[in-house]
């Protein structure tokens, strides 16, 4: 935020000093012209602006803004009534209206008690017009010399223009600074300082307009849940910040993809080998001596990398890198995976082609991993199973294309609720979400939200039949009494 109390006080004090010198000049002019009432008023004004310096020091800015506006309005009105319209005192209200709205902006920004200035400005306008009408029927009792009127008109014109130019330029600068700050906050992760998904999506849009070759990698911190469970979430944040600082020091675009995942994007211009870069980064990470509240530990990361050209579908590229990451997480961890192979050496895919979530093969790998965690007494997870009903009716009545919409729509809702968990399509009409991370701690609320969302879509008469999701949702949580994954799954 550009505006803060220090800057507001500095600007207010500067204005008070300027107004103080203006009123000292006014005394000299009115003494010379023999306008005694205005001489007395300006003595008051000088004392008033000296006092406003104390007001600014005490940070009574709302009182400062209102009292200064009233002083200027009173000075303008009395000067016009006493000396006439030609000296230009009345135009000071134009500059004061601009200052008044700036003062309201400052009060709102600093969360101060402020007075809405629109009513005051309307009163000022009424006095402006009223003084003109009064002068039309009642000539001023004092007359200024022609030279005095001439120079006063120029003086007030310069002052009003300077005030308007200063405040408007300041507001332009504030608006521009606020937009830049908002853009930075929108495009950068607050915790690590790294760019976020929004930022890298804009980069994807840019590179798709070029005919160049790139590489992309998704990286995930191994055992991050265990770090949080063992040392606390503050330690997890410490790890993320440390790694974020390391990644930002590299000459490669790195963004926080979500949770403990980061995404890297680089151009294949021959300056370096991306696999060697990632493997070197992997080795550098495992050698970092992490220390938090007296606890020493190490961290490793697994990388899934894909090569692509700018004209390729970026979603498919990301999905490919994600599959390789997933494969690496369930085949040893702490590695850079560029190709997925099964035991026979052939390519193996872990993504369901329709819904883009994990498929049965990936589900099998997850079951193996969870069974391993159960054996090591480190498991902490839940299972949500969603079974679509009436899928065959949708297919028969409206065709398989609408049946596919029925499947993908239901899957999208499940993924949208359990955003921190892995979702698998284990059968044509069945999905399983393995509840982990923060979703595990909010599982009851999320499960209730899932059922409510499906119910809402089902009861919505405006929805097409293939958007009215008839589902059966069940949830089970692992306990220490479960011997394996199957014993948990049997409860759903």
C-alpha positions in Angstrom: 0.0 0.0 0.0 1.5 3.3 -1.1 -0.3 5.5 1.4 0.7 5.1 5.0 0.6 7.3 8.1 4.1 8.6 7.7 3.5 9.8 4.1 0.1 11.2 5.0 1.6 13.2 7.9 4.4 14.5 5.6 2.0 15.7 3.0 -0.4 17.3 5.6 2.5 19.1 7.3 3.7 20.4 3.9 0.3 21.7 3.0 0.0 23.4 6.4 3.3 25.2 6.0 2.3 26.3 2.5 -1.0 27.7 3.7 0.9 29.4 6.6 3.1 31.3 4.2 0.1 32.2 2.0 -1.6 33.8 5.0 1.5 35.7 6.0 1.5 37.1 2.4 -2.3 37.9 2.7 -1.6 40.0 5.9 0.8 42.1 4.0 -1.6 42.7 1.1 -4.6 43.4 3.3 -2.6 45.8 5.5 -1.4 47.6 2.4 -5.0 47.8 1.1 -6.5 48.7 4.5 -8.8 45.8 4.8 -8.7 45.6 8.6 -11.2 42.7 9.1 -9.2 40.5 6.8 -6.0 41.4 8.6 -7.5 40.2 11.8 -8.8 37.0 10.2 -5.4 36.2 8.7 -3.8 36.6 12.2 -6.2 33.9 13.3 -5.3 31.9 10.2 -1.6 32.0 10.9 -2.2 30.9 14.5 -4.5 28.2 13.2 -1.9 26.7 10.8 0.8 26.7 13.4 -1.6 24.7 15.6 -2.4 22.3 12.7 1.3 21.3 12.7 0.7 20.0 16.3 -2.5 18.4 15.1 -0.6 16.6 12.3 2.1 15.5 14.8 -0.6 14.0 17.0 -2.0 12.2 14.0 -5.5 13.8 14.3 -5.8 13.8 10.5 -9.6 13.7 10.2 -9.8 16.8 12.4 -7.1 18.4 10.4 -8.9 17.8 7.1 -12.2 19.2 8.2 -10.8 22.2 10.0 -8.6 23.3 7.1 -11.5 23.0 4.7 -13.7 25.1 7.0 -11.0 27.7 7.4 -10.5 28.1 3.7 -14.2 28.4 3.1 -14.6 31.0 5.8 -11.6 33.0 4.5 -12.9 32.8 0.9 -16.5 33.9 1.9 -15.4 36.8 4.1 -12.8 38.0 1.6 -15.4 38.0 -1.3 -18.0 39.8 0.8 -15.5 42.4 1.9 -13.4 43.0 -1.3 -15.5 41.8 -4.2 -15.4 39.1 -6.8 -12.5 40.4 -9.0 -9.6 39.4 -6.7 -10.3 35.7 -7.3 -10.6 34.5 -3.7 -13.5 32.3 -4.7 -11.5 30.0 -7.0 -9.6 28.6 -4.0 -12.7 26.4 -3.4 -11.9 24.4 -6.6 -8.5 23.4 -5.2 -10.0 22.7 -1.8 -12.5 20.3 -3.2 -9.7 18.3 -4.7 -7.9 18.3 -1.5 -11.0 17.3 0.4 -11.6 14.2 -1.7 -7.9 13.3 -1.3 -8.3 13.6 2.5 -11.3 11.2 2.4 -9.2 8.7 0.3 -6.4 8.9 2.9 -8.8 8.4 5.8 -10.4 5.3 4.1 -7.0 3.9 3.2 -5.6 4.3 6.7 -8.8 3.0 8.3 -9.3 6.3 10.2 -12.5 7.9 11.3 -13.3 10.2 8.4 -16.1 12.5 7.4 -17.6 12.2 3.9 -16.6 15.3 2.1 -19.4 15.5 -0.5 -21.8 17.4 1.9 -19.0 19.8 2.8 -18.2 20.4 -0.9 -21.9 21.1 -1.6 -21.9 23.6 1.2 -18.8 25.2 -0.3 -20.5 25.4 -3.7 -23.6 27.0 -2.0 -21.4 29.6 -0.4 -19.6 30.2 -3.7 -22.8 30.9 -5.5 -24.3 32.7 -2.6 -21.4 35.1 -2.3 -21.7 35.9 -6.0 -25.4 36.6 -5.7 -24.9 38.7 -2.6 -22.1 40.7 -4.4 -24.4 41.3 -7.3 -26.9 43.2 -5.1 -24.6 44.5 -2.4 -21.3 46.0 -3.5 -18.2 45.2 -1.3 -17.4 47.8 1.4 -13.7 47.6 0.6 -12.0 48.0 -2.8 -8.6 46.7 -3.7 -6.2 48.5 -6.0 -6.2 47.3 -9.6 -2.7 46.0 -9.3 -3.6 44.1 -6.1 -6.6 42.5 -7.8 -4.5 41.6 -10.8 -1.8 39.9 -8.8 -4.2 38.2 -6.4 -6.1 36.6 -9.3 -2.8 35.3 -10.7 -1.7 34.1 -7.3 -4.9 32.2 -6.7 -4.9 30.8 -10.2 -1.3 29.5 -9.7 -2.2 28.1 -6.2 -5.3 26.3 -7.4 -3.5 24.9 -10.5 -0.6 23.7 -8.4 -2.9 22.0 -5.9 -4.9 20.3 -8.6 -1.8 19.2 -10.5 -0.1 17.9 -7.3 -3.1 16.0 -6.0 -4.1 14.5 -9.4 -0.6 13.5 -10.1 -0.3 12.0 -6.6 -3.6 10.0 -7.2 -2.3 8.8 -10.5 0.9 7.6 -8.9 -1.1 5.9 -6.0 -3.4 4.2 -8.5 -0.5 3.0 -10.6 1.4 1.8 -7.5 -1.7 0.0 -6.2 -2.3 -1.7 -9.5 1.3 -2.9 -9.6 1.1 -4.2 -6.0 -2.2 -5.9 -6.7 -0.7 -7.5 -9.9 2.3 -8.7 -7.9 0.1 -10.1 -5.2 -2.1 -11.8 -7.8 0.8 -13.3 -9.6 3.1 -14.3 -6.7 2.9 -16.7 -3.8 2.9 -14.9 -0.5 4.8 -17.5 1.4 7.7 -18.3 -0.9 7.7 -15.1 -3.1 7.7 -17.3 -6.2 5.4 -16.7 -9.1 2.1 -18.7 -8.9 -0.2 -20.5 -11.2 -1.7 -17.3 -12.5 1.7 -16.0 -13.5 2.8 -19.1 -15.3 -0.5 -19.4 -17.1 0.3 -15.9 -18.7 3.7 -17.2 -19.6 2.1 -20.2 -21.3 0.0 -17.9 -23.4 3.0 -15.9 -24.5 5.1 -18.9 -25.5 2.3 -20.4 -27.5 2.7 -17.4 -29.9 6.3 -18.4 -30.5 7.8 -21.2 -32.6 10.4 -22.4 -30.1 11.1 -25.6 -28.0 10.7 -25.7 -24.3 10.9 -28.1 -21.3 8.7 -28.2 -18.3 9.1 -30.0 -15.0 6.8 -30.5 -12.0 8.6 -31.1 -8.6 7.1 -32.3 -5.4 8.7 -32.4 -1.9 9.1 -36.0 -0.7 7.4 -36.8 2.6 6.2 -33.2 3.1 3.2 -34.5 5.1 5.6 -36.2 7.5 7.5 -33.0 8.0 4.3 -31.2 8.9 3.2 -34.0 11.2 6.6 -34.3 12.9 7.7 -30.7 13.3 4.5 -28.7 12.7 3.1 -26.6 9.9 5.5 -23.7 10.7 8.4 -26.0 9.9 6.6 -26.9 6.6 6.4 -23.2 5.8 10.1 -22.8 6.6 11.0 -25.6 4.2 8.8 -24.1 1.4 10.4 -20.6 2.0 13.9 -22.0 1.9 13.4 -24.0 -1.3 11.5 -21.0 -2.8 14.6 -18.8 -2.2 16.8 -21.4 -3.7 14.7 -21.8 -6.8 14.4 -18.0 -7.3 18.2 -17.8 -7.4 18.4 -20.0 -10.4 18.2 -18.7 -14.0 15.1 -20.7 -14.7 11.4 -19.7 -14.2 10.1 -21.5 -11.2 6.5 -21.1 -9.9 4.7 -22.5 -6.9 2.2 -24.9 -8.5 0.3 -25.6 -5.3 0.9 -27.1 -1.9 4.4 -28.6 -1.9 4.6 -28.7 -5.7 6.7 -26.4 -7.9 6.8 -26.1 -11.7 9.9 -25.2 -13.7 9.8 -23.8 -17.3 12.8 -23.3 -19.6 13.7 -22.8 -23.2 15.6 -25.5 -25.1 18.2 -23.2 -26.6 21.3 -25.4 -26.1 22.8 -23.4 -23.3 22.3 -26.2 -20.8 20.8 -29.6 -20.5 17.5 -29.5 -18.6 18.0 -33.0 -17.2 21.4 -32.2 -15.9 20.1 -28.9 -14.4 17.2 -30.7 -12.6 19.4 -33.5 -11.4 22.0 -30.9 -10.1 19.2 -29.0 -8.3 17.9 -32.3 -6.9 21.4 -33.1 -5.4 21.7 -29.5 -4.1 18.4 -29.9 -2.3 19.3 -33.1 -0.6 22.5 -31.6 0.7 20.8 -28.6 2.4 21.1 -28.9 6.2 17.6 -27.9 7.3 17.3 -26.9 11.0 14.1 -25.9 12.7 13.8 -25.3 16.5 16.8 -27.4 17.1 15.7 -30.3 14.9 18.0 -31.3 12.0 16.6 -33.0 9.0 17.0 -33.3 5.2 14.6 -32.9 2.3 14.5 -34.5 -1.1 12.3 -33.7 -4.2 11.1 -35.8 -7.1 10.8 -34.2 -10.6 8.7 -35.2 -13.6 9.9 -33.5 -16.8 8.5 -33.2 -20.4 9.9 -31.7 -23.6 7.5 -29.8 -25.8 7.2 -27.3 -28.6 5.2 -24.1 -28.3 2.5 -25.3 -30.6 1.6 -28.3 -28.4 -1.4 -28.4 -26.0 0.1 -27.1 -22.8 -2.5 -29.0 -20.7 -1.3 -32.3 -22.1 2.3 -31.3 -21.5 1.5 -30.6 -17.9 -0.4 -33.8 -17.5 2.5 -35.7 -19.0 5.0 -34.1 -16.5 2.5 -34.8 -13.7 2.3 -38.5 -14.6 6.1 -38.7 -14.6 6.2 -37.1 -11.2 3.6 -39.4 -9.9 5.5 -42.4 -11.3 8.7 -41.1 -9.6 6.9 -40.7 -6.3 5.9 -44.3 -6.3 9.1 -45.8 -7.7 11.8 -44.6 -5.4 11.4 -40.8 -5.0 14.3 -38.3 -5.0 14.8 -38.6 -8.8 14.2 -36.9 -12.1 11.8 -38.9 -14.3 11.7 -38.2 -18.1 10.1 -41.4 -19.3 7.6 -43.7 -17.7 8.3 -47.4 -18.2 6.8 -50.5 -16.6 8.9 -53.6 -15.8 9.0 -54.7 -19.5 10.3 -51.3 -20.6 7.2 -50.1 -22.4 5.6 -46.7 -21.8 3.0 -46.7 -19.0 0.3 -44.0 -18.5 -1.4 -43.2 -15.2 -4.1 -40.8 -16.4 -7.7 -41.5 -17.2 -8.2 -40.1 -20.8 -11.7 -38.9 -20.2 -11.6 -37.2 -16.8 -7.8 -36.5 -16.7 -7.7 -37.8 -13.1 -5.5 -40.8 -12.1 -6.6 -44.2 -13.5 -6.6 -47.7 -12.2 -2.9 -48.2 -12.7 -2.1 -45.1 -10.7 -4.6 -46.3 -8.0 -2.7 -49.5 -7.7 0.5 -47.6 -7.1 -1.2 -45.5 -4.5 -2.6 -48.6 -2.7 1.0 -50.0 -2.6 2.3 -46.8 -1.1 -0.5 -46.6 1.5 0.1 -50.2 2.5 3.7 -49.3 3.0 2.8 -46.4 5.2 0.5 -48.6 7.2 3.3 -51.1 7.8 5.6 -48.3 8.9 2.8 -46.9 11.2 3.0 -43.5 9.5 -0.3 -43.7 7.6 -2.9 -40.9 7.9 -5.6 -40.9 5.2 -9.2 -41.3 4.4 -11.2 -42.6 1.5 -14.2 -41.1 -0.2 -15.9 -43.2 -2.8 -18.3 -41.7 -5.3 -20.5 -44.0 -7.4 -22.6 -42.6 -10.2 -26.1 -44.0 -10.5 -28.2 -44.1 -13.7 -25.2 -43.8 -16.0 -26.6 -46.5 -18.2 -29.9 -44.7 -18.4 -28.1 -41.5 -19.5 -26.2 -43.4 -22.2 -29.3 -45.2 -23.5 -31.5 -42.1 -23.6 -29.1 -39.3 -24.6 -26.1 -41.1 -26.0 -22.6 -41.9 -24.7 -21.4 -38.3 -25.3 -23.9 -37.0 -22.7 -22.9 -40.0 -20.6 -19.3 -38.8 -20.7 -20.5 -35.3 -19.7 -22.3 -36.9 -16.8 -19.0 -38.6 -15.7 -16.7 -35.6 -16.2 -19.2 -33.2 -14.4 -19.4 -35.4 -11.4 -15.6 -35.9 -11.3 -15.1 -32.1 -11.6 -17.2 -31.5 -8.5 -15.3 -34.2 -6.5 -11.9 -32.6 -7.5 -13.2 -29.1 -6.8 -14.1 -30.1 -3.2 -11.1 -32.2 -2.3 -8.5 -30.0 -3.9 -5.6 -31.2 -1.8 -6.2 -34.9 -2.4 -5.6 -37.4 -5.2 -8.7 -38.5 -7.2 -8.8 -41.8 -9.1 -11.3 -43.3 -11.6 -11.3 -46.9 -10.6 -14.3 -48.0 -12.7 -16.5 -46.5 -15.4 -18.9 -45.0 -12.8 -16.8 -45.0 -9.7 -14.2 -42.5 -8.3 -12.1 -42.7 -5.2 -10.5 -39.7 -3.5 -7.6 -40.5 -1.1 -7.9 -37.8 1.5 -4.6 -36.3 2.6 -2.9 -33.1 3.6 -5.3 -30.3 4.7 -8.3 -32.1 3.3 -7.8 -34.8 5.9 -8.2 -32.3 8.8 -11.3 -30.7 7.1 -12.7 -34.0 5.9 -16.1 -33.8 7.7 -16.9 -30.4 6.3 -15.7 -31.3 2.9 -17.6 -34.5 2.7 -20.8 -32.6 3.7 -20.0 -30.0 1.1 -19.6 -32.7 -1.5 -23.0 -34.2 -0.8 -24.7 -30.8 -0.7 -23.2 -29.9 -4.1 -24.4 -33.1 -5.7 -27.8 -32.6 -4.1 -28.0 -29.0 -5.3 -27.2 -30.0 -8.9 -29.7 -32.9 -8.8 -32.6 -30.7 -7.6 -31.8 -27.9 -10.0 -34.7 -28.3 -12.5 -32.8 -26.0 -15.0 -30.0 -28.6 -15.3 -30.0 -31.1 -18.1 -30.5 -34.7 -17.1 -26.8 -35.4 -17.6 -26.0 -32.5 -15.2 -28.2 -33.9 -12.4 -25.7 -36.1 -10.6 -27.4 -39.1 -8.9 -24.5 -40.3 -6.7 -23.8 -42.5 -3.7 -21.0 -41.0 -1.5 -19.3 -42.8 1.3 -16.3 -42.0 3.5 -14.0 -44.1 5.7 -10.9 -43.1 7.7 -7.8 -45.2 8.4 -7.3 -46.1 12.1 -4.6 -47.9 13.9 -6.7 -51.1 13.9 -6.6 -51.4 10.1 -4.0 -53.9 8.9 -4.0 -52.8 5.3 -5.7 -50.5 2.8 -8.4 -53.1 1.9 -9.7 -53.1 5.5 -10.4 -49.3 5.1 -11.8 -49.6 1.7 -14.3 -52.3 2.8 -16.0 -49.6 5.0 -16.9 -47.5 1.9 
